């Protein structure tokens, strides 16, 4: 969410890499879940890239996503 979509608010965006042995979707979920343990007011996530590790048998063994997580800065922390 952009600052324009949050009247009078400020949104900060951070970049994260999420991973999962199961899927790209799970990798995104993992990134947001871990971020939510230390961030409040998460507004959205944007996947900016993805890649996977290929095992010796040709199967995908680890899915990774580069993503941007946006969260609302609380007015008290603006000073």
C-alpha positions in Angstrom: 0.0 0.0 0.0 1.4 3.4 -0.9 1.3 6.4 1.3 -1.4 7.9 -1.0 -3.7 5.0 -0.2 -3.3 5.5 3.6 -4.6 9.0 4.3 -2.2 10.9 6.6 0.0 7.8 7.1 3.5 6.8 6.2 4.2 3.3 4.8 7.7 1.8 5.1 8.8 -0.9 2.6 11.5 -3.5 3.4 12.9 -6.2 1.3 12.9 -9.9 2.4 13.7 -13.3 1.0 11.4 -16.1 1.9 12.0 -19.8 1.3 10.1 -23.1 1.5 10.8 -26.7 0.4 7.2 -26.9 -0.9 6.2 -24.0 -3.1 6.7 -20.4 -4.1 3.4 -19.6 -2.4 4.6 -21.1 0.9 7.8 -19.1 0.6 5.8 -15.8 0.4 3.7 -17.0 3.4 6.8 -17.8 5.4 8.3 -14.4 4.7 5.2 -12.5 5.8 4.7 -14.8 8.8 8.2 -14.2 10.1 8.0 -10.5 9.4 4.7 -10.2 11.3 6.5 -11.5 14.4 8.5 -8.2 14.7 6.4 -5.8 12.5 2.9 -4.5 13.1 0.5 -3.1 10.6 1.7 -5.1 7.6 -0.3 -3.7 4.6 0.9 -5.8 1.7 3.5 -7.9 0.0 4.9 -7.7 -3.5 7.0 -10.5 -5.0 9.8 -9.0 -7.1 11.6 -12.2 -8.0 11.7 -16.0 -7.5 14.1 -18.8 -8.0 14.4 -22.5 -7.0 17.2 -24.9 -6.3 17.3 -28.0 -8.5 18.3 -31.4 -7.0 20.5 -34.0 -8.6 17.4 -35.8 -9.8 16.0 -32.7 -11.5 13.3 -32.0 -8.9 12.9 -28.6 -7.3 14.2 -28.8 -3.7 13.9 -25.2 -2.3 11.8 -22.3 -3.5 12.9 -18.7 -2.8 11.1 -15.4 -3.3 12.4 -11.9 -3.2 9.6 -9.7 -1.8 8.9 -6.2 -0.5 6.7 -6.0 2.6 4.9 -2.7 3.3 3.8 -1.7 6.8 2.2 1.4 8.3 4.5 3.4 10.5 2.6 4.4 13.7 2.2 8.1 14.3 3.9 7.8 17.7 7.2 6.6 16.1 7.3 9.6 13.7 8.4 11.9 16.5 
